[in-house]
């Protein structure tokens, strides 16, 4: 239990060679993570305890935030240029919460693997109206509980994607032009995409699937 972040920060300050930090079911008012050595950070199951999370870890390579953590006000200090793997499991329907995740991703210019998921199916995940960053180095994108427009929105912001994994893909109507591929497919599909995995396909209209096969 961290009433303030002083206890954790004191602990981190005496561990200059710490490579991995995993916080599970911790309780506190605010959380400040400042370390020049941490490579892997996981925060899970905080039961809605934290209001603010500040991360200052210039050598961070991998981050995982569970569904309860992704809703918090997460800020970073400095660049996350070493971050190559990010996983966010979010159940936050608010556009504000999604903007916070995007702001975090905008600091990760060298991200190679990105997983955006949610553990409940009440609402499909989407960031409509949110300005996504351009993922220049992203190679693997994994999405769960997403709509077709959001998939296209994400693909339009990737340059060198080689692997696309979709879980619980949701569609609206087989005659909806916005779903028809490859007409609206981003260039990355033709240039670099090598692997497409779709689990639990719920799209009415198999023409879309045939178009994906033609692309790949």
Phi, psi and omega per residue, in radians:
X1 nan 2.170 3.136
X2 -2.015 1.815 3.085
X3 -1.175 -0.638 2.947
X4 -2.323 3.106 -3.091
X5 -1.537 0.059 -3.074
X6 -1.046 -0.725 -3.101
X7 -1.078 -0.835 -3.142
X8 -1.154 -0.746 -3.114
X9 -1.116 -0.656 3.085
X10 -1.109 -0.713 3.114
X11 -1.099 -0.779 -3.120
X12 -1.144 -0.598 -3.077
X13 -1.174 -0.408 3.140
X14 -1.733 0.174 3.103
X15 -2.169 1.229 -3.041
X16 -1.192 -0.218 -3.125
X17 -1.900 0.196 -3.114
X18 -1.107 2.242 -3.113
X19 -1.852 -0.502 -3.038
X20 -2.355 2.334 3.097
X21 -2.258 2.113 3.126
X22 -2.139 2.075 3.098
X23 -1.951 2.114 -3.092
X24 -2.305 2.209 3.112
X25 0.988 0.712 3.073
X26 -1.638 2.691 -3.103
X27 -2.197 2.376 3.115
X28 -3.047 2.965 -3.134
X29 -1.551 -0.654 3.091
X30 -2.565 2.721 -3.083
X31 -2.336 2.070 3.078
X32 -2.022 2.094 -3.137
X33 -1.974 1.895 -3.131
X34 -2.207 1.938 -3.108
X35 -2.726 2.365 3.108
X36 -1.621 -0.007 -3.075
X37 -1.997 -0.353 -3.047
X38 -1.115 2.292 3.091
X39 -1.854 -0.561 -3.075
X40 -2.241 2.266 -3.134
X41 -2.258 2.216 3.074
X42 -2.273 2.245 3.080
X43 -2.239 2.068 -3.071
X44 -2.391 2.692 2.933
X45 0.941 0.935 -3.110
X46 -1.603 -0.034 3.079
X47 1.004 0.666 3.085
X48 1.187 0.475 -2.994
X49 -1.443 -0.662 -3.002
X50 -1.574 2.524 3.043
X51 -1.741 -0.753 -3.124
X52 -2.256 2.428 3.028
X53 -2.241 2.144 3.132
X54 -2.034 2.192 -3.090
X55 -2.025 2.136 3.033
X56 -2.231 1.593 -3.057
X57 -2.509 1.479 -3.025
X58 -1.109 -0.344 -3.137
X59 -1.807 0.199 -3.115
X60 -1.104 2.246 -3.120
X61 -1.907 -0.490 -3.077
X62 -2.476 2.401 3.118
X63 -2.402 2.417 3.071
X64 -2.305 2.184 3.085
X65 -2.152 2.220 -3.128
X66 -1.330 3.089 -3.042
X67 -1.096 -0.548 -3.141
X68 -1.353 -0.507 -3.082
X69 -1.407 -0.613 -3.049
X70 -1.110 -0.292 -3.125
X71 -1.449 -0.174 -3.046
X72 -1.423 2.954 3.076
X73 -1.400 1.678 -3.060
X74 -1.794 2.197 3.123
X75 -2.220 2.640 3.080
X76 -2.062 2.574 3.074
X77 -1.920 2.092 -3.099
X78 1.447 -3.036 -3.086
X79 -1.501 2.660 3.006
X80 -1.961 0.818 -3.031
X81 -1.158 -0.336 3.125
X82 -1.546 -0.167 -3.084
X83 -1.237 2.128 -3.126
X84 -2.094 -0.258 -3.073
X85 -2.385 2.079 -3.136
X86 -2.305 2.314 3.085
X87 -2.244 2.156 3.105
X88 -2.202 2.087 3.077
X89 -1.848 1.855 -2.975
X90 -2.105 2.388 2.987
X91 -2.034 0.395 -3.058
X92 -1.601 1.974 3.139
X93 -1.345 -0.282 -3.038
X94 -1.230 2.386 3.066
X95 -1.103 -0.561 3.134
X96 -1.057 -0.795 -3.127
X97 -1.133 -0.661 -3.138
X98 -1.213 -0.626 3.074
X99 -1.073 -0.616 3.132
X100 -1.137 -0.688 3.098
X101 -1.145 -0.742 3.129
X102 -1.097 -0.720 3.108
X103 -1.056 -0.640 3.096
X104 -1.162 -0.735 -3.129
X105 -1.176 -0.521 -3.131
X106 -1.138 -0.317 3.103
X107 -1.514 -0.112 -3.065
X108 -1.893 1.400 -3.031
X109 -1.270 -0.335 -3.084
X110 -1.900 0.349 -3.111
X111 -1.041 2.304 3.139
X112 -1.961 -0.536 -3.137
X113 -2.231 2.178 -3.132
X114 -2.287 2.223 3.090
X115 -2.146 2.076 3.066
X116 -2.048 1.959 -3.074
X117 -2.387 2.949 2.943
X118 -2.507 2.616 -2.995
X119 -1.614 -0.052 3.119
X120 -2.185 2.637 -3.044
X121 -1.823 0.314 -3.098
X122 -1.144 -0.547 -3.100
X123 -2.546 2.299 3.128
X124 -1.227 2.457 -3.102
X125 -1.283 2.320 3.097
X126 -2.788 2.730 -3.132
X127 -2.217 0.759 -3.084
X128 -1.123 2.316 -3.130
X129 1.485 -0.030 3.123
X130 -1.788 2.296 -3.134
X131 -1.343 1.905 -3.133
X132 -1.423 2.579 3.049
X133 -1.319 2.854 3.047
X134 -1.550 2.154 -3.105
X135 -1.668 1.539 -3.042
X136 -1.131 -0.642 -3.007
X137 -1.893 0.107 -3.070
X138 -1.172 2.220 -3.130
X139 -1.905 -0.597 -3.099
X140 -2.246 2.205 3.126
X141 -2.157 2.176 3.124
X142 -2.156 2.188 -3.086
X143 -2.248 2.540 3.102
X144 -2.332 2.469 -3.113
X145 0.973 1.019 -3.106
X146 -2.115 2.805 3.063
X147 -1.724 2.816 -3.137
X148 -1.045 -0.776 3.117
X149 -1.026 -0.623 3.138
X150 -1.212 -0.648 3.075
X151 -1.025 -0.834 3.132
X152 -1.109 -0.664 3.124
X153 -1.068 -0.749 3.123
X154 -1.173 -0.738 -3.101
X155 -1.149 -0.534 3.112
X156 -1.171 -0.260 -3.114
X157 -1.920 0.310 3.063
X158 -2.072 2.491 -3.074
X159 -1.855 -0.599 -2.994
X160 -2.327 0.636 -3.100
X161 -1.170 2.305 3.106
X162 -1.977 -0.385 -3.086
X163 -2.379 2.253 3.119
X164 -2.198 2.150 -3.126
X165 -2.149 2.160 -3.102
X166 -2.147 2.306 3.060
X167 -2.079 2.410 3.086
X168 0.981 0.862 3.133
X169 -1.214 2.279 -3.082
X170 -1.930 2.407 3.061
X171 -2.187 2.929 -3.097
X172 -1.909 -1.024 -3.038
X173 -2.623 2.418 -3.096
X174 -1.161 -0.369 -3.119
X175 -1.671 0.022 -3.135
X176 -1.260 2.051 -3.084
X177 -1.083 -0.459 -3.093
X178 -1.207 -0.246 -3.119
X179 -1.714 -0.158 -3.009
X180 -1.383 2.111 3.066
X181 -1.960 2.581 0.210
X182 -1.670 0.181 -3.030
X183 -0.915 -0.752 -3.113
X184 -1.836 0.241 -3.079
X185 -1.262 2.369 3.089
X186 -1.116 2.778 -3.081
X187 -1.082 -0.471 -3.073
X188 -1.066 -0.471 -3.137
X189 -1.123 -0.615 -3.100
X190 -1.494 -0.447 -2.986
X191 -1.620 -0.748 -2.952
X192 -2.314 -0.335 -3.033
X193 -1.165 2.191 -3.098
X194 -2.009 -0.498 -3.056
X195 -2.314 2.288 3.035
X196 -2.240 2.161 3.093
X197 -2.124 2.148 3.137
X198 -2.170 2.066 3.125
X199 -1.914 2.415 3.106
X200 0.995 1.145 -3.086
X201 -1.361 2.151 -3.102
X202 -2.160 0.664 -3.101
X203 -1.742 2.040 3.103
X204 -1.324 1.878 -3.134
X205 2.257 1.656 -3.008
X206 -1.309 -0.129 3.091
X207 -0.998 -0.617 3.134
X208 -1.074 -0.750 -3.140
X209 -1.098 -0.697 3.129
X210 -1.126 -0.658 3.110
X211 -1.120 -0.705 3.103
X212 -1.068 -0.720 -3.121
X213 -1.141 -0.633 3.118
X214 -1.150 -0.631 3.139
X215 -1.169 -0.766 -3.022
X216 -1.553 nan nan
